[in-house]
């Protein structure tokens, strides 16, 4: 089964011959290698690029271990560039090569070399793009399958298939999971992957010996997706509940490590009226819902929180920077005295000069619930679009306040542009 990744494939095709090193990054097992070696290589072939002008090296393959030496890799590539036509150099897991920056920089001024590489550590690669590639590195982030890609791999899916959406919320979008039919195999794979790949990467990279607190922290974050928290609050929880002496600094470091490995993403608070960022507390969301659920042994699958995480991920895939909105308002209490209150907007989404305010509401069963979800949006005094994304299959419409009530399926399948 071939799952189309048209969004990322188009980015790769558009970036050809732009004089930059293209770094395809993202969490392990999200499909970077398949995108590069299969979908992209096939697209090049369809455009008439000869097979011997596509130089592909999987550095994770033990058979290519000698090419992890920078001089050997350079010699291997150079030996295959025998004319002046364009060569596409595809290198998988480039961080396994010692001094890989020098190798890649060696091709920056080679007119007929177009370099594409993959890597799996965020800070490692982004830092090197900035400091080592002299402004000539382009990062292309690949996420697990979003719902539209997931649905394309399903048998006879319906546009409003609630069963399919629930399966996605439970098992996520890692390609291996999507193509596995047996649910027990899905669960075993996700639980094993978390421990044997993601946790091992973090422990080995940062030389963590006593990992009990790290694993406990992951469980805390997994249980509280969409909840405001900070290292100080987590430290207090560890001290009172787990009798742990872990420090705020260690907690902060562990959170950074999880972000570096693309396990979680952070959404910081933004003061909408004050137009400024508030550093703490923040919210954390999982890059893949299946991994989050596997970490908790599939015991905590609250649809409201999972839907919020799903919306956050989809917005980031579409290129938005996503923050948590805070709105300060003053209301009269029972004694007609002015009272200061903080209202929350789930997501403040920015892309260039465009902004969208979004609330996630699994259901709006009553007038009171509707008023609660609409309240903060109605108090924002600007002309940017305001949206409430709801679960279920109710029709999408715009209410009298100009707020778009958007069906979750219409949002995920991009049937209504926001």
Secondary structure, DSSP 8 states (H G I E B T S, - for coil): -----HHHHHHHHHTTTSSSEEEEE-STTSSHHHIIIIIIHHHHHHTT--GGGEEEEETTSGGGGGGGSHHHHHHHHHHH--SSS-EEEEEESGGGSTTHHHHHHTTTT-TTEEEEEEES-HHHHHHHHHHHSTT-EEEEE--S--HHHHHHTSSS--TT-HHHHHHHHHH---HHHHT---HHHHHHHHHHHIIIIIIHHHHHHTT-S--HHHHHHHHHHHHTTT--B-HHHHHHHHHHHS-----HHHHHHHHHHHHHTTSEEEEEEEETTTTEEEEEEEEEEES-HHHHHHHTTT----HHHHHHHHHHHHHHHTT-EEEEEEEEEEEE-TTS-EEEEEEEEEEEEEETTEEEEEEEES---SHHHHHHHHHHHHT--S-SEEEEEESSS---EE-TTS-EEEEHHHHHTT-S--
